[in-house]
Amino acid sequence: MGSGPVVVVTGGSSGIGLATARLLAERGARLVLAARGADRLAEAAAQCTALGAEVLTVPTDVTDPGQVERLAGAAVERFGRIDGWANVAGTSLWGPFEEIPLATQRRLLEVDLLGVLHGCAAAVPRMLASGGPAVIVNVGSIAGRVPTPWAATYTAAKYGVAGLTEALRHELRIRSRIAVCAVHPPFTDTPTARASGNRTGRTLRPLPPVMRPERVAERIAGLLADPRRSVRPGLQNVLAAAYPLAPDRVGRLTARVLGRHLLRAGRPDGPTDGALFAPSPGPALVRGDWGGPQRRRGRVVAGTAGLAGAAVWAATRR
């Protein structure tokens, strides 16, 4: 048996979760991967095993606290302790608020908010019992920093994750060696298009610039190794700093821009709950080529913004 840290990764069979698992495998961690789809989970485990990791898979629906308890118990039974726990499992939900069925909105909260709560509830007692240093990383979103129109329930879930993380961090900091951290990614190129709930009437298109999931995984792995309060990668998070300064103005602008982007662009598409109620089919993939044109356009936007910023800086130095 290896001697690397033992890390549980929920949502470990695709997207950011799989990218995190693969990166941790390369760095010598012993992994416990959780997701609902057993076949895709086994494929993800094979990818990590090929990178040299010792891997335990536990099919788990994070909305069921009993299943998450079994996940934590299996991790301790196999490896003796839990050093890190990454709550990555989640999805999104888009569309006009009144057109999204209440059952779908409740399910989104169960996945994105209660899933994180269940993970923390299963991890904390076992980490306290081990007595050693341990880290929990919760994956939030830029939507947990800036309210996102046309994704009101997703915003509620991610604001909840941000608040839970902050409160739990301060509580555990004064009485344990457990660190609780958050990462708040912007739009990220994962297999989101097939997994998200969508009531926009159009194919989902991310707002550029779109981040690579491997970059988010780097931040998660970094927090597991060297915990701090939170990380907020990407240009969109930089721009989010304007919201506290002018919330009404920024909110209206965001609503208009996203409204045009989500409700009027893209190909016509029917309503779907995505993977909210059942796993979506498909292989274990990190990327989904989500928003390829937007991602390429985002590089141009970022480059232009950088040149403009340099010009302004140069002008002020004269």
N, C-alpha and C positions, 0 to 999 in steps of 0.2 A: 504494500500500500504506500502511496506517495505521501509527502509531507507538506504539500502546498495547502493554501487556505481553502476552506470549504465554503463554497458560494452557491446559494439557491438563486435561480433566475426564473421568474415567472414570465410567461409569454416567450419562452426560449426557443420556439420552433420557427420564428420568422422575424423579419424586420429588425428593429433595434435590439430585441431580446436575443435573436440568433447572432447578430453582429457582436453583442457583448459576450455571449457564451464562447464564440470562436476566439475572440481576443483574449479572454481569460484562460482558455485552453492553451493558447500559445505561451502564456505567462506562467503556466504551471499550476493553475488552480485545479482543485477537485470539484466537479460540478454536479449540481442537482438541478435538472431541467424540468420545468413544468409547463404544460399547455394542455388544451382539451383534446386535440387530435392525436391519437396514439401513433398512427403511421408517420405523420410529419414529425412528431417528436422523436421517433426512432431514427428518422433520417437526419435530424439535427444532431442527435447524439453520435451518429456515425461520423459526421463531419468533425465533431470535436474530438472523438476518439482518434481519428486519423491525425490530429494535431498533437497527440500524445497525452490527452487528458483522461483521467478516470471519471466516468460519467454514470450517474444514476438518473433514470427517467421515471417520473411519477405523473401519469395523466391526471390533470387537475383542472377543475372549473373554479376560478378564484371567487366567483359569486357565492360559492357554497363553503361556509366556514368549516364545516366538518372535513371537506376534502383538503382544505388548506392546512388544517391541523394534521391530517394524515401525511401530507407532504413534509411538514416540519419533523414529524416523528420519524418518518422514513430516512430523512437526512441524518438525524442524530443516531438512529440505529445503525446506519451504514458507516458513517464517518466519525461518530463520537461527539461532534459539536457542529455549530454553525458559526462561521467567522463573518460571513457577509450575506446579505439578502437584498436582491435587486427586484423591486416591484415594477416590472416593465409591462406586464399584460395590460392591454387597453385598446380602445378603438375610438372612433369619433362619430358624430351624428350631425348632419347638415340639413338645412331647409328652413322655411318660415315656421316659426314656433307653433302656430295654431294648426298647421297641416301635418304635424308629426304626432302620431298616436301616443296617448299617455303611457301605454304599456311599453312602447319603444323607448320613451324618455326615461321611464323608471329603470328599464334594463340597462341603459347606458350608465346611469348612476351606480347601479349594482356592479357593473364591470369596472368602471374607471375610478370610482371612489371607494365603494365597499370592498372591492378587490384589494386595494392598497391597505385599507383598514384591517382586513382579514390577514393579510401577510404580516403586518406589524404585530397583530395580536398573537399570531403563532410564533413569530421570531423572538419577540422581546423576552418572554419567560424563559426560553431556552438559552438565550444569550446571557441573561442574568444568572441563571443556574451555573453556567460554565465559568463565570467570573472573569473571563479574559476580555481583552478589547474586541469589539465587534462593530460592524457598520451596517446600517440599513440605508439603501439609496432608493428614493421614490422618484419615479419619472412623472413629472408634471407636464407643463406645456407653457408656451407663451400665452395661451388662452387663460392660464392661471395668474397672469400678471396684467393682461389687458383684456377686458371683456370683448368677446368676439361675437358680433351680431351674426345671425343666421346659424349660430351654434350655441344657443343660450344654455342648453342643458349640459353640453360639453364644457362650457365655461364654468358652470356651477360645480361640476365634478372636479375640474382642475383647480379652481379656487379652494375647494375643500381639501384636495391633496396638499396644496401649498400650506394651508392653515394647520392641518394635521401634522405635517412635517415639522413646521416651526414649533408648535406647542410641545410635541413629543421630544424634539431635540432639546429644548430647554429643560424639560422635566427630567429626562434621563441624564443630562449632562451633570447635574448636581448630586446624583446618587448612584452613578454607574460608570462603566467604561464603554458604554454604547454610544456611538455617534449616529445621528440621523441627518441625512443630507437629501438634497433635491437637485435634479437637473431639469431645466425647462427648455426643451428644444422647440424650434420653429417648425414650419412645414418641412417634412423629411421624406426622402424618397424610399418609402417602404411599400409592401404590397397593400397599401391603404385603400386603393380604389376598389378592391374586391372585398375588403373587410369592413368598411365604414357604412353606417346607415346614411341613406341619401334620399331626401325628399325635395331636392332642388328642381327636379325635372330635367336636369342636364348631367352629363358626365362630370365627375369631380375633377377640378383643376386646381392645383395648389398655387398659392401666391408666391411669386419668386422674391428672393432667391431661395432655392430648395436645397436643404442640407443633405449630405450623404449620411446614412445611418452609421457608418463606421466612425464618423466624427463624434456622434452622440455616444457611441460605445466607448470611445477613448475617454470621454468625460466621466462616464459611469465607472470605468475601471480606475480612473484617476482618483475618484472619490473613495472607492473601496480601499485603495492603497494609502491615500492621504486625505482623510475626510475634512471637509469644510462645509459651511452652511449651505451654499448652493452654487451652481454654475449656470450661466445663461448664454449658450453659444449662439453665434450667428448675427447677421446684420439686423434682422427683424427685432431681436432683443435689444439691440442698441437703439433702434428707432422707438422702441416701446417706452424709453425713458421720458418721452414727451407726454405720455398719458397723464401722469400725476400733475403735470403743470397746467394742462388744459383739457380736462376729461371730457367736457361736453363737445368741444370742437373736434378733438381727436376721435371721439366716439361716433359723431355724425359722419365724419370723413370715412372712417373705417366701414360704417354701415353702407355708405354709398358705393365705395370701391368694391367691397365684397359682394354687395348686391348685384352690381354689374358683372362681376367676375363669375359668381356662382350661378346666378339665375338667368343670365342673358347670353352667356358665352358657352362654349362647349357644345357637344352634340346632344340632341334630345335623348333622354333616357328615362326609364320608368322607375317608380319608387322601389327601394330595397332596404331591408334591415341589415344587409351585409352579414357579418359574422357575429352579430349581437346575440342571437339565440342559438346558433349552431356553428361549428367550425366551417370555414369556407374551404372548398377543395383546392388542391394545388400542392406543389412541392415546397420544401423548406428553402425559402429564398430570403436573402437579406434585402435586396432591392426589388422594386416593382416597376422601374422606369416610369415612376409616377411624376408626371409633369416634366418630361424630357425637354420639350420646347421652352417651358417656363424656366427650367433650370439653366438652360443655355442663355436665355434672355437675361436671367438674373446675374450671370457673370458679367454681361455687358453693363447692366445697371450698377453692379458693385464697382466695376472698373471706372465707370463714368463718375460715380459718387466719390471714389477715391481721388480721381484727378481734380474734381471740383474742390474737394476739401484741401488738396495740396495747393491749389491756386489761391484759395482764400487765406490759407496759412502764410503763403509767400507774400500776399498783398499786405497782410498785417505786420510783416517784418520789415517793410520798407520805411 
